[in-house]
Amino acid sequence: MASTEGLVPITRAFLARYYDKYPFEPLPDDVSGLTAELRSMSSDLQKEFPLTEAEGVLEREADCPPPHKIDQNMWKNREHIEEILFLLERSHWPRSLQEQSTAEDIEIATVLGKLQIKLQNCLKLLEAFQSKNAENVFNTVMTYMPQDFRGTIIRQQKERSERNKQAEVNALINSGGSLHDRYALLWKQQMERRQQLAQLGSATGVYKALVKYLIGVPQVLLDFIRQINDDQGPMEEQRQRYGPSLYCLTTMVLSIRLFLLLSWGRFEAKKLQKNQVAILEEAVNLYASELERFIKFIGEVFANSPFFISAQDAGSAEARRSDDYKETIIPAGKTYEVSLMVESINSYIAWDFSLGQGKTAMDIGFSVEYINPSGEKTMILPYRRYESDQGNFCTCMAGCYKLIWDNSYSTFFKKVLCYKVDCIPPVADPTE
């Protein structure tokens, strides 16, 4: 387990200095020029023939700005490449083009075959980049996690989580879901991972104690995952620096797909002209080469980018704030109870308590019991006497639970009890 002593999460100011060493050479002007030509040709086609519902949806998307997030643009590029490859499959060509009854049709078919190979290579490159990037992040995070049974559990939990997500995708495909449906699900799953991380990073009270001490997540990692995806957090510097180039490529591939879709729908009435095929071929070739250049560049940037830096490099360490404990006085001869409702099986009840200093501290009885819907009680944690009990927990099934501090045996002394109690749902994978 790598030490996090003296480290804080990367800051936007630090990334700005880091990215100064990695300037990206701007896209050639032909990217915007060819994109504009494709949109002009698409506009000409839709003027002559009304848009279908599917064409209208795609046309409206093409008129909207690309997503702001880098990774969402990567998913969008993958989706549009796959959709174009679907249109480029011979079985999805217009009927007359499949027959290749003219020299022009044969020439178009030859060009389409070359474009298909080019975009298949693009898709493989993009898939490999996303997979490698996710694996690098996971491995980097794991270097700061305990290298014992907890690390093994985290790896197993991640593998199980990914199998479940893939099963969800497979079920969608088997039920007839479209490519768009599949990518909508993939992005939804990605956002769920982020939400889980945000919840984990923002943990307070006993929940924070649980993920820090039971799971072994260092405080600096909790701080990192809490703020890394904020709208104005460190990654905004990345979006400002490199986003515009990727946004242009997203717009370009969408324009390629829109033109091809409209052309196929009108091919029998208006065949592709030679100059249109030339523009399409030039656009796909340029898109493929520039996307490859961008992916290789951003892959290098990501691979070398740090997660954590020294407090000195960051300018100052973020001030730590301790969570507030609740406090109550338990008179002599009395008990104090906290009731919790647990909704999900395999949830946790966690607690952290101590007694106030002085003559009244001594010890106190403590137990945890479960009450089923019929009112029957089951002792979960047997009664014992404690001075304090920090960061403890128990797993449980759904139902009502009571935590009971007992001062009934005392005749003279009240107890000043400082405590935290949380009901925690099944803990999310802290590395997803």
Secondary structure, DSSP 4 states (H G I P E B T S, - for coil): ----TTEEE--HHHHHHHHTT-PPPPPPHHHHHHHHHHHHHHHHHHHHSPPPHHHHHHHHHHHSPPPSSHHHHHHHHHHHHHHHHHHHSGGGS-HHHHHT-SHHHHHHHHHHHHHHHHHHHHHHHHHHHHHHHHHHHHHHHHTTS-SSHHHHHHHHHHHHHHHHHHHHHHHHHHTT--HHHHHHHHHHHHHHHHHHHHHHHT--HHHHHIIIIIS---HHHHHHHHHTT-TTSHHHHHHHHHHHHHHHHHHHHHHHHHHHHHHHHTTTTSPPPHHHHHHHHHHHHHHHHHHHHHHHHHHHHHHH--SEEEHHHHSSPPPP-PPPPEEEEE-TT-EEEEEEEE-STTEEEEEEEEEPSSTT-S-EEEEEEEE-TT--EEEEEEEEEESEEEEEEEEE-SEEEEEEEE-TT-SS--EEEEEEEEEEPSPP-TT-
